[in-house]
Amino acid sequence: MEGARGAAPEFSPAAPEGAEPAGSGRGPEESEGGARPPEEAAPKRLCGYLSKFGGKGPLRGWKSRWFFYDERKCQLYYSRTAQDANPLDSIDLSSAVFDCKADAEEGTFEIHTPDRVITLKAATKQAMLYWLQQLQMKRWEFHNNPPVPPAMPAATLAGNGPAMHIELEQEEAELEGFLCPVKTPPGLVGVAAALQPAPAAPSTLQNLSLKHLGTEIQNTMHNIRSSKQAQGPGHSSPGEGAPHSREPQSEEQPLAPDPSTPGSPKPSPKSSLAANLIQMAKRQSNTFPLFSEGLMRTRTAQEKAVALEQQVLMLTKELKSQKELVRILHKALEAAQQEKRASSAYLAAAEDKDRLELVRHKVRQIAELGRRVEALEQERESLVHTAQLREQQVQELQLHVQLLMDKNEAKQQVIYKLSEKVTQGLTPPPEQLAEAAHRDFLKQQERLEHMKDDMEAFRTQNRFLNSEIHQVTKIWRKVAEKQKALLTKCAYLQARNCQVESKYLAGLRRLQEALGDKASEYSELLRQLVQEALQWEAGEASADIVELSPVSEYDEYGFLTVPDYEVEDLKLLAKIQALEVRSHHLLALEAGERPLQERWATLGELTPSAELKQLLRAGVPCEHRPRVWRWLVHLRVQHLHAPGRYQELLSRGQACDHPAARQIELDLNRTFPNNKHFTCPTSCFPNKLRRVLLAFAWHNPAIGYCQGLNRLAAIALLVLDEEESAFWCLVAIVETIMPADYYSKTLTASQVDQRVLQDLLSEKLPRLMAHLGQQQVDLSLITFNWFLVVFADSLISDILLRVWDAFLYEGTKVVFRYALAIFKYNEKDILRLQDSLEIYQYLRFFTKTICNSRKLMNIAFHDMNPFPMKQLQQQRVAHRERLEAELQQLEQLKAEYLERQATQDRVAPEAYITDDDGEGEA
């Protein structure tokens, strides 16, 4: 069966070699009105007859087809004969591969395209190899050189000729390493093949293409009309050139006489339709440049390039000689200028005394030059004497060499005579030598035949293995792509399943809260459903389920991925959160995490920029976080950092105990009870944390130690893993990022930030603040700890570390943004609660239910805009003034109270009996 019909080419296949169809009135070599030059008589255009295997049923078999290659499109067109006007179909060679099998019929080869496999057969093995080599070269030329337009100027071709020629020579040299170049088979390709009759088929019907029956009919009608046109009056015979064809014509001119031109014979009405068809075919063929003319242009361009290169070499040599001449002339000019300056000075001298001094100066210069000449003469004589001595030594060495050669020749003659004597004594008779030589020759010949057979077998095996590797590689690629698509689909389905299950459990929880302790006929059923939901595990339900990026019990930093609530009522909430974490992990892996990791991997040296700011807001991957945090900390404390400072503080702590050491020891056991690194008895992290906190207490005596610093230092230790890096990270947070007095005994700056947060909530979330105001809920009871430890006890670890990524770079504004975003994230759930006790109970754990870090980040950095730092600073200043005024008022009230109390103690009544007096009396 023949392939699908391709688009018709822009030229007629009737002129594969620049020749006209048989009925056009020209021979294939006389299209220009005369014999062509010898170099253009047989252009090497790829065309010829091949047998193509195709058809269906009884008509399936080999069919003779005329193949010709279009260099502009990298298409191999084929038709039934060389004289057909329209091609039957085409083969796209740009993405094709070629194969020939040793066990197939001689001359058979295959062209593999992405859509089909075309089996072809050449007349001989040489023709097959020629076609394969030429097709490979054409494919390589198409992929490495852009197609040249038909009207390309000759100058452009001449400029690109040498580079294209060098590339073609390199490709030919590489191909010679696989297979030697095959000579053009005579009479089977090119013009000679077009002149030959089409190969005979078993039957005319079998050679027809029933799939392209319309094209076959058009080609048949075209051939019949062309033959009638050739036999009619007013047209030349095939062996004679038409009068108008005696003059050269360009490619753009029509090859048939124009009826509208004055003086040209008008065609008869009967032949007007045929003449129009022939002229249309000629116009189509003229849209493609003749191969012979293109070859002549290429050849002329190459000759011009060689001539230009020779001219460049000649001009380069001439330029060097001219430069040498200019250098000599410069020296002569300098000498003349010096002579002129001396003469001018002599003539310009006013007195004879000056002239005499100039003459004496010249005499001294002449004497100096004379001495230099004598020295050079002596040096020359010494060099001549040395050269004479060297010549004498060379002559002596030559004599010695001659003696050695004579001696060697005498020894060779003696060896030769002795060898002849030995050979005469050991050589067998000539008959035995001839017989032995004949036997050896037969053995070698037999061995050679076996080696040829083995080599041919290995070649066949190599071709088969190459084809097999090609097929297996394609199959593997398809399977890998399919597997990747299925895994992605499975991940999304699994995430969707987790979301549905989470919604189901959330519904059960709301229904359970709605019913409460009320007796109902559905209470028992609800209790059973909740119990089953708590006990159900995905691994137990389906043992064969595919785990895609499973969520482990602990994350990379040792935090529990699901909180372990001790309250029985919150276990259902923990199950919901586990499903939310799993769903978010599956969806975020493909949607955002992998592109983010790729961007961080391509990021080189860290420098403050807008791009780095956006990357830090999106979160730093775990493998890059330690490096990024060290850079951020160094950026903050580079003016405070001193080499050896941490070790000095540790040494001071070993010498004497710090007053805050006991409080630090108490807080160590309360640091992150949900992290395995601080709860495991064998872990080294508690000791590291103790040393970091003691070092900071000695470093900053104004603060010493404040509750909350243990969690800040613990986060730094978990990420940076080095005590000194964690120490400087704690210094950066307390002394450079947070405002002053944030961790002092009065916590003044912390209280100011709580009031600023209240103002921002009223501005950004007025509906929520109005609802909380109605229920008289004080948010500072919840949010005060957020700011003090930067959400260390509030958010899950993945979101917490993303907050810290941006916090270490941008500062406290990030804490305000995320605090507002947390309330915005859960605004609907809070508005649904209508009791202050329920609100406080919900606010205790609602931050742990946030699992979608990307959504929270978008709220913080997009929905909360605009968020100017200047406004934040102004609000801090205003609230700080109010708070300090309130504190001063409290101090005054305290002083007045103490003074009043002291006055009352001085005027106590006499009847007042103290405990001591009573005991004494007893």
Buried (B, 14 or more C-beta within 10 A) or exposed (E): BBBEBBEBBBBBBBBBBBBBBBBBBBBBBBBBBEEBEEEBEBBEBBBBBBBBBBBEEEBEBBBBBBBBBBBBBBBBBBBBBBBBBBBBBBBBBEEBBBBBEEEEEEBBBBBBBEEEEBBBBBBEBBBBBBBBBBBBBBBBBBEEBEEBEBEEEEEEBBBBBBEBBEBBEEBEEEBEEEEEEBEBBEBBBBBBBBBEEBBEBEEEEBBBBEBBEEBBEBBBEBBEBBBBBBEBEEBBEBEEBBEBBEEEBEBEEEBBBEEEEEEEEEBEEEBEEBBBBBBBBBBBBBEBBBBBBBBBBBEBBBEBBEEEEEEEEEEEEEEEEEEEEEEEEEEEEEEEEEEEEBEEEEEEBEEEEEBEEBEEEEEEEEEEEEEEEEEEEEEEEEEEEEEEEEEEEEEEEEEEEEEEEEEEEEEEEEEEEEEEEEEEEEEEEEEEEEEEEEEEEEEEEEEEEEEEEEEEEEEEEEBBEEBEEEEEEEEEEEEEEEEEEEBEEBBBEBBEBBBEBBEBBBEBBEEBEEBEEEEEEEBEEBEEBBEEBBEEEBEEEEEEEEEBBEBEEBBBBBBBBBBEBEEEEBBBBBBBBBBBBBBBBBBBBBEBBEEBBEBBEEBEEBEEEEEBBEBBBBBBBBEBBBEBBBBBBBBBBEEEBEEEBBEBBBEBBEEEEBEBBEBBEEBBEEBBEBBBBBBEEEBEBBEBBBBBBBBBBBBBEEBBBBBBBBBBBBBBBBBBEBBBBBBBBBBBBBBBBBBEBBBBEEBBBBBBBBBBBBBBBEEBBEEBBEBBEEBEBEBBEBBBBBBBBBBBBBBBBBBBBBBBBBBBBBBBBBBBBBBBBBBBBBBEEBEEBEEBEBBBEBBEBBBBBBBBBBEBBBBBBEEBEEBEEEBBEEBBEBBBEEBEEEEEEEEEEEEEEEEEEEEEEEEEEEEEEEEEEEEEEE
